[in-house]
Amino acid sequence: MSTPSGEQVVFRGSLARRALGALVLSAVLGALALFALPSFLPVTTSRSTRATLAITAAVIVVALVWGSALWYANTRVIVDRDAVEIRRPGQLLHRWERSNAAFTSRITKRYTNGIPSGVDRTLIVESPGRRDEVNVPLSREAFTELVALLSPLTEHVAVREADGIHTAASLVGTRSFSPDATAVRRSARRAGVAAAVVVAIAAVAIAVAMSGVLVRDDREIVSVVVVPLLLVLAVILGVVALVTAARARSVPGRVDVSAGAVTVDGQTFFLAQQRAVRLSPPAYPRRRLVVVDPTGTTRRWLLGLPGSSKRTPEILPAYPDLVAAVAAAAVGAEQIVRLDLE
């Protein structure tokens, strides 16, 4: 994908998001400086001096947080026909000539004690004699658009077939793919059956407790502890069953890729007429095809889930071939078809 002569595309993070983060962080750190700092001062410090130092520290902390949000985190990626620049206000950080640079990306998800704590989106640039890796503070959508602009899907997707490696542009004709949702439907049925069994056990426990067979203390344990736990477990399993069933319904029965179009279960989407067509990278275990039409309506189809094995086969083992086929069909619609970088 190239930018027209003289046209400049600017990517930047959300100012509202930066401001909200700065507001929360400055409030927390400012409160700590205002109320916690005096307790660390010598006992001989007068009350007025304590107050002055605490207020001064709070002001400095708030100024640093907002300064960082408005300057340090205010990174822009500027792309034109000839070059790519990364800037902060008044400062040029990086510049690469597009004619001799290759652009790729890496997504790193960070976790703290198993809880998601952030995502690093890294732009990787290979140029003569050097390799640069730069974290860019962009949203998922903006980073996806940036990478699609610098490294179009049609340029780097390849598929391995029985007779060798073929670039996406060499794939011609109509190709058909048949995803299999059997494993997902089986998981949904298992969760539903498990929920029904737990509900039945809870009903039996209630009946036994009310029959008078148990002594009073045992009846109270069953009524107050056992039955509520069983009902909570049943609700959890029921929700899992509903979510898994919804996933199964989102698996298409057939996907056909032809020149300039993708047909899903008989509904044809001409690529050049859509607002966006996104595919998960083949390396991702969770794979989706997303089509956003000109009205903004988004349609999503599930084509892969983590945890595939011999007992749980993949929904579409030929997913890399599908991505390559769509890349071949996207010639002339490079600005629309892209990899969805989560």
N, C-alpha and C positions, 0 to 999 in steps of 0.2 A: 504494500500500500504506500503510495507516495502522496506528498502534499503538493498542490498546484503551486506554480511559480508565484512567489511573493506572499503566499498564504502562510500564516503562522498559527499553530495550535498550542494552547497553553493548558497544562494540567496542574492543578493545585488541590490541596486538601480543603476540606470544608471549614470555612471561617467560623460558622456557628458551632461546629463540634469542638474546634480549638478553644473558642471562647467559653463554652460550657465546661470543658475540662479545666481550663484555667480558673474559672469561677469556683468550682468545687475544691480544687487543690489549694488555691489561695485562701479560701475560707478555713480549711482544715489546718494548714500550716500557720496561717495568721493567728488563729485561735490558740494553737500550741505556743507560739512565741509570746502571745499576750498574757496567757494565764500560767504557762509552765515555767517560763524563764525566771520570773521573780523568785521562785523557790530554790533556784540554783545560785542566787546571789548571796554574798556574805550577810550574816545577820546584822552587821553594823551598818549596812546600806540603808539610807533613809527611805521613807515611803515615796517621797516625790521622785527620788532618783530611780527607784525600782520602776515606777510608772513610766518615767521618761525612757528608760532603757527598753522596757517591754514594748512601748508604742513604737519606738524607733525600729526595733527588730521586726515587729509585725509589718511596718511599712516597707522595710527592705525586702522581706520575704515576698510580700504581695507584688512589689515592683519587679522582682526577679522572675516570679512565675509568669506574670503578664508579659514581661519583656521577652521571655523565652517563647511564649505562645505566639506573640505577634512578630517576632523576628526569627529566632532559631528554628521554630517549627513551621514557619511560613516559607516552605520550599516550593519552588515552581519548576516544572519541567517544560521547557520550550522547544517545540519541534517545528522546523521549517524544511524546505526542500533540501537544503545543503547540510544542516547541522542539527545536533541535539545539545541543548544546554540545560544545566541544573543550576538554579540561582536562588539566593536569598536576597532580601532587600539590600541593594548596594553591593552585592558580592557575587562573583561568578565562581561557582564551585567546580564544575566540570564542563568540558566542551568536547564533543566528538564529531568528526566529519562522517556523514552518513555513507559516503562513497567507499570508505575503507574500514568500516566498523560493522561487526555482527552483534546483534542484540538478542539476548535470551533473558529468562527470568527465573526466580526461585521464590517459593512461598514457604515460610517457616512459621509454624504455629507454636506459640509458647504456652506452657502450662505451669501453674503453681499448685502443688499438692493435688494434681489431677484436675484442677479447675482452669479452663481457658483464661489466659491473662493477656493475650495480645497476639498480633500477627505481624511478622516482618515481611515486607514486600521488597524484594531485592532485584534491581536491574543489573544484569551482567553484560558487560561490553567487552568484546574481543577486538582489539585494534592492533596494528603492527607493533610488535615488541612489548605489548602490555595487556593486562587484563584488569578491569575495574569492576568492583562489586559495590553498588551504592544502594543503601536502603532509602526508599522514597516514601514519605508519609502521605500516601494517596489512599482513597477508599478502594474497595474491591472493584467497583464499576469503573472508576477512573483508571486504575492500574490495568484492568483488562483492556480498556480502550487504548491505553498507551502502548502496551505490548502488541496489540493487533495492528497498530499504526506502524511500529518499528519492525515487527517481524510477522508479516502476514501469514495466515494459515497455509495459503497456497504455495509458499516458498519453502517450508521446512517439514511438512508432514509427509511421511513415507509409509508404505505398507509392504510387508514381506508376504509374498505369495509363493506358490510351489516353484515357480520358475525364476525367483530372484527378487531383488528390490526394485520397486517402481516409485517414481516421484508422483505426487498427486496430480500434476498436470498431464501425466501420461495415461491416466485412467479415463477411459471413454465408455460410452454406452450406459445402459441402465443396470444398476446393481440392486439386488433385493436382499433384505435381512429379516430374519424371523426371530425376534426375542422370545425367550421362554420364561414365563412367570410362574411355572409350576412350583419351584422351590419357595417363592414368596407366598404363594397361596397356601402351601403346606404349612408354613410357619404361622400364618394367620389362623388356619384351622386348629393347629395345636394350641395356640394361645386361647382361642375361644373355647375349646374343649376343656382346657385346664381351668378357665374361669368358671365354666358351668359345674365342673367337679367340685371346686372350692365352695361355690354357692350351695351345692347339694350337701356337702359336709357341714356347712354352717347351719342349714335347715335341720339336719339330723341332730346336731348339737343343741339347737334351741328346743326341739321336740323332746329330747332326753331330759334337758334341764327342767322343762315344764311338766314332765310326767310324774315327778316325785320319786323316781328311782334313785337319784343321787341325794346325798345328805345336803344340808343347807349350805355348808361352806363350799362344797364342790359345785353346787348350783350357782353360787355367787361368782366363783372363779370362771365357770363356763360363760355366764351371762356378761360379766364385766370385762373379762380378758380374752378368752378364746374366740367367742363369736365376733367381737369387733375386729380382732386381728384377721380373722378369716374373711370378713367382709371387705376390709381394706385391701387384702391380697387379691380378692376377686375383682375389685374395681381396677387395680393396677393391671391385672391380666386382661381385663376387658378393654382397657384403653390400648394396651399393646396390640390386642387383636384388631381393634378398629383401625389403628395406625397402619398395621401391617397389611390389612385388607385394602386400605386406601393406596398403599404402595403398589399392591398387585394390580389394582385397577389402572394405575398410571403407566403400567408396562404395555407398550403397543404390541399388537399382534403381528404387524408387518411394517417395514420401512423400506420404501423404494427411493433410490437416488438416481436422478437423470440429469441431463444437461440443464443447469439453471434452476432446478426444482427439487424439493424433497416432498415425498408423499407418505403420510402417516395414517395408516388404517383407512386408506381411500381418500383422505383429505390432502389436496395438493397445496403446497406453499412455494410460490415462486420467490427465489431468494432475493432478487433485486427489488421486489415489492415490499419486503418486510423491513421493519425498523431495526431488528437485530435477530441474528441466529447464533446461539452459543452452544458449544459442546464442551464437556469436561475433557481435560487432557487425558490421553490414553493411560498415562501413568497413575491417574487417580483411581482408587478402588470404588468410590461412589461416582457413578457416571450418569449424566443427564443430557438430554437434548431439549433446548429451550428455544421457542420461537415467539418473538414479540411482533405482533402485526402492526400496521400503520395506525390503528386506533389505540394502541397501547395495551391491548389484551395479551396476556402472557399465557402460553401453553407449555406445560412441562411433561416430559416423558422420562421414566426411569429406565436406564439401560445397564445398570451395574450397582452392586452393593458390596461392602467389605465382607470378608469372611467366606469367600468362595472356596470350595474344596470338592473332593470326590463325592461326598455325601450331600453337599450343597453346591450344585453346579452354577456357573455364571449365567446371568440372564442373557448376555450376548457375548460369547467368546470372541466373535469377529468384530468387536467394537473398534479396534484400531483401523480395520479395513473400512468401517463406516465413516470414521473421521476423515480418512484419506479420500474416500469417494465424495464426501461433501466438499472437501477442499477442491477436488477436481471440478465439481459442479459450480463452485463459487467464483470461477474466473469471470471477471466483470462485476462481481459483487463483493470484492475484498473488504470494503469498509463495513459490510454488514455481517459477514460470517467470521467468527473468531472463537478462540479457546476461552472458556470461562474459568479464570484463575481465582479460586476461592481463597 
